[in-house]
């Protein structure tokens, strides 16, 4: 159920992602490990080398955009 809500939330945020910049995702997302970068690559048509996974406590660098799963609201927060 959490995975389904995450995928729907990804579709909602896709148009806001700048595909020229690196995209950082945090490792507390429902879909974890190597699957998530491949999934984002397929959904967003973004280069795999631009997708990075960060630990949950690492701050999003200002020059990047970061996706963070809010499990309470079931939404993806995008810092861009």
Phi and psi restraints in degrees (value plus and minus 20) as a CYANA .aco file:
   2 UNK   PHI     -82.6   -42.6
   2 UNK   PSI     -60.2   -20.2
   3 UNK   PHI     -82.2   -42.2
   3 UNK   PSI     -61.5   -21.5
   4 UNK   PHI     -82.2   -42.2
   4 UNK   PSI     -65.2   -25.2
   5 UNK   PHI     -84.6   -44.6
   5 UNK   PSI     -55.0   -15.0
   6 UNK   PHI     -85.1   -45.1
   6 UNK   PSI     -64.3   -24.3
   7 UNK   PHI     -83.2   -43.2
   7 UNK   PSI     -62.6   -22.6
   8 UNK   PHI     -82.2   -42.2
   8 UNK   PSI     -62.5   -22.5
   9 UNK   PHI     -84.4   -44.4
   9 UNK   PSI     -55.6   -15.6
  10 UNK   PHI     -81.3   -41.3
  10 UNK   PSI     -63.0   -23.0
  11 UNK   PHI     -82.6   -42.6
  11 UNK   PSI     -56.1   -16.1
  12 UNK   PHI     -87.2   -47.2
  12 UNK   PSI     -50.6   -10.6
  13 UNK   PHI    -116.0   -76.0
  13 UNK   PSI     -28.6    11.4
  14 UNK   PHI     -74.2   -34.2
  14 UNK   PSI     -64.4   -24.4
  15 UNK   PHI     -87.3   -47.3
  15 UNK   PSI     -36.3     3.7
  16 UNK   PHI    -110.5   -70.5
  16 UNK   PSI     -27.1    12.9
  17 UNK   PHI    -106.2   -66.2
  17 UNK   PSI     110.6   150.6
  18 UNK   PHI    -106.9   -66.9
  18 UNK   PSI      90.4   130.4
  19 UNK   PHI     -94.4   -54.4
  19 UNK   PSI     -27.4    12.6
  20 UNK   PHI    -106.0   -66.0
  20 UNK   PSI     -39.5     0.5
  21 UNK   PHI    -118.7   -78.7
  21 UNK   PSI     139.8   179.8
  22 UNK   PHI     -84.4   -44.4
  22 UNK   PSI     126.0   166.0
  23 UNK   PHI    -137.3   -97.3
  23 UNK   PSI     100.2   140.2
  24 UNK   PHI    -125.0   -85.0
  24 UNK   PSI     114.4   154.4
  25 UNK   PHI    -141.7  -101.7
  25 UNK   PSI     130.7   170.7
  26 UNK   PHI    -117.8   -77.8
  26 UNK   PSI     129.0   169.0
  27 UNK   PHI     -99.2   -59.2
  27 UNK   PSI      -8.1    31.9
  28 UNK   PHI    -116.9   -76.9
  28 UNK   PSI      -6.4    33.6
  29 UNK   PHI     -96.1   -56.1
  29 UNK   PSI     135.6   175.6
  30 UNK   PHI     -80.5   -40.5
  30 UNK   PSI     -56.6   -16.6
  31 UNK   PHI    -119.1   -79.1
  31 UNK   PSI      96.1   136.1
  32 UNK   PHI    -134.2   -94.2
  32 UNK   PSI     155.5   195.5
  33 UNK   PHI      49.7    89.7
  33 UNK   PSI    -170.7  -130.7
  34 UNK   PHI     -90.8   -50.8
  34 UNK   PSI     -37.9     2.1
  35 UNK   PHI     -85.2   -45.2
  35 UNK   PSI     -59.9   -19.9
  36 UNK   PHI     -83.5   -43.5
  36 UNK   PSI     -69.2   -29.2
  37 UNK   PHI     -77.3   -37.3
  37 UNK   PSI     -59.4   -19.4
  38 UNK   PHI     -85.5   -45.5
  38 UNK   PSI     -59.0   -19.0
  39 UNK   PHI     -84.7   -44.7
  39 UNK   PSI     -66.1   -26.1
  40 UNK   PHI     -84.4   -44.4
  40 UNK   PSI     -59.7   -19.7
  41 UNK   PHI     -78.4   -38.4
  41 UNK   PSI     -64.6   -24.6
  42 UNK   PHI     -89.2   -49.2
  42 UNK   PSI     -65.0   -25.0
  43 UNK   PHI     -91.4   -51.4
  43 UNK   PSI     -61.2   -21.2
  44 UNK   PHI    -122.3   -82.3
  44 UNK   PSI     -27.6    12.4
  45 UNK   PHI      35.2    75.2
  45 UNK   PSI      30.9    70.9
  46 UNK   PHI    -136.5   -96.5
  46 UNK   PSI     125.0   165.0
  47 UNK   PHI     -81.1   -41.1
  47 UNK   PSI     117.3   157.3
  48 UNK   PHI     -80.6   -40.6
  48 UNK   PSI     -54.2   -14.2
  49 UNK   PHI     -92.3   -52.3
  49 UNK   PSI     -28.1    11.9
  50 UNK   PHI    -112.2   -72.2
  50 UNK   PSI     -25.3    14.7
  51 UNK   PHI    -122.5   -82.5
  51 UNK   PSI     104.4   144.4
  52 UNK   PHI    -148.2  -108.2
  52 UNK   PSI     126.0   166.0
  53 UNK   PHI    -127.0   -87.0
  53 UNK   PSI     106.9   146.9
  54 UNK   PHI    -131.7   -91.7
  54 UNK   PSI     132.6   172.6
  55 UNK   PHI     -86.9   -46.9
  55 UNK   PSI     134.9   174.9
  56 UNK   PHI     -78.8   -38.8
  56 UNK   PSI     -49.3    -9.3
  57 UNK   PHI    -112.7   -72.7
  57 UNK   PSI     -19.4    20.6
  58 UNK   PHI    -103.9   -63.9
  58 UNK   PSI     116.1   156.1
  59 UNK   PHI     -95.9   -55.9
  59 UNK   PSI     121.9   161.9
  60 UNK   PHI     -91.1   -51.1
  60 UNK   PSI     100.3   140.3
  61 UNK   PHI     -82.6   -42.6
  61 UNK   PSI     121.5   161.5
  62 UNK   PHI     -81.7   -41.7
  62 UNK   PSI     -48.8    -8.8
  63 UNK   PHI    -101.9   -61.9
  63 UNK   PSI     -24.2    15.8
  64 UNK   PHI    -131.7   -91.7
  64 UNK   PSI     156.7   196.7
  65 UNK   PHI    -140.0  -100.0
  65 UNK   PSI     120.5   160.5
  66 UNK   PHI    -147.9  -107.9
  66 UNK   PSI     116.8   156.8
  67 UNK   PHI    -123.3   -83.3
  67 UNK   PSI     109.7   149.7
  68 UNK   PHI    -153.5  -113.5
  68 UNK   PSI     108.3   148.3
  69 UNK   PHI    -100.0   -60.0
  69 UNK   PSI     104.3   144.3
  70 UNK   PHI    -119.5   -79.5
  70 UNK   PSI      81.0   121.0
  71 UNK   PHI     -91.2   -51.2
  71 UNK   PSI     -40.8    -0.8
  72 UNK   PHI     -94.0   -54.0
  72 UNK   PSI     -66.1   -26.1
  73 UNK   PHI    -109.0   -69.0
  73 UNK   PSI     -32.9     7.1
  74 UNK   PHI      39.9    79.9
  74 UNK   PSI      24.7    64.7
  75 UNK   PHI    -153.2  -113.2
  75 UNK   PSI     143.3   183.3
  76 UNK   PHI    -123.1   -83.1
  76 UNK   PSI     107.1   147.1
  77 UNK   PHI    -115.3   -75.3
  77 UNK   PSI     109.3   149.3
  78 UNK   PHI    -132.2   -92.2
  78 UNK   PSI      98.9   138.9
  79 UNK   PHI    -118.6   -78.6
  79 UNK   PSI      93.1   133.1
